[in-house]
Amino acid sequence: MIDEPNKHYDIVVAGSYFCDMVFTGLPEMPRTGADIYARNFQMVPGGTYYIVQILHHFGLNAGWLSDFGNDLFSQYVLAEAEKTGIDTGLCRRYDEPRRFVAASFSFEHDRGFVSFEDAPYQKSSYEELSPLKFDCYLSPGMDDWQSVEMLNRLPRRREFTLFIDCQHTKLTLDTPGLITALQSVDIFAPNEGEALAFTGEVDVFRALDRLAEVVPAVVIKRGGKGAIARRGRETWQVPAIQVEVKDTTGAGDSFNAGFLYAHLKNLTMEECLRYGNITGGLSVMNAGPMQCVDINSIHEMAKNYPNYCRI
């Protein structure tokens, strides 16, 4: 549903919302035959909502292309978005359930999900995007790689940055046609595990080398080890901030939002990585990223970054 085709967006974020039911404080990993109780529970909007929420808090005009139905979960997330002031004008509405639900069991260094969706997310179409003006387009995962050809045909392709995350996928660099698609992506941003699986390498810097042969700019998120990036012949390695980890759900999405805020403000790659690390790091301190974080504190931390880093 495109309500204002001539409106200019700083960024368009495309992808499913999720309603995240987050269980933390578990005594052990869930397993069959065991009845395990978590010490804490929260239900929060998730999926691409994380990214749009943070970008909105940063003061950016973010368009959100997502699917919503007439079900309880859709209405809950939409209500939270509108309460926050998120622009939902690009969201599609269906008169049937569009449930995107994930139960997350989260530990300090990793998490797992059990998820459900009524129907796969409807990928963005040329008809939806061609009337829009935007400076950046974010696709949350490589499973949308076949949309790259369509995105490259958009009339303003030279005017926006195409940023693609990886997320868990069975695709690899050997997938037919994938290298060609990646060559026209501006920034590719997997996490460390995804980069290793995607390239078949066992060392993250070797994975960075391989990806940089294909994509103009590569960013690899490394959690508590920070982030690394390569653009042309330049390489950056920025350590993580020191935080107490409570829930890692949405940390990668939060990193993307911080990174892209800095990118859209034309900051250096090192500053982009700083903003990504800070935003991703602060997000793991609560269930549901950015619930209690002051954006002004992120700017202050970016200025004095070494003071907050791991030793």
Secondary structure, DSSP 4 states (H G I P E B T S, - for coil): --S-TT-EESEEEES-EEEEEEEES-SS---TT-----SEEEEEEEEHHHHHHHHHHTT--EEEE-EE-SSHHHHHHHHHHHHHT---TT-EE-SS---EEEEEEE-SS-EEEEEEESS------HHHHTT-EESEEEE--GGGGGGHHHHHTSTTGGGSEEEEE--S-S--TTSTTHHHHHTT-SEEE-BHHHHHHHHT-SSHHHHHHHHHTTSSEEEEE-GGG-EEEEETTEEEEEPPBP---S--TTHHHHHHHHHHHHHHTT--HHHHHHHHHHHHHHHTTSSSTTSS--HHHHHHHHHTGGGGB--
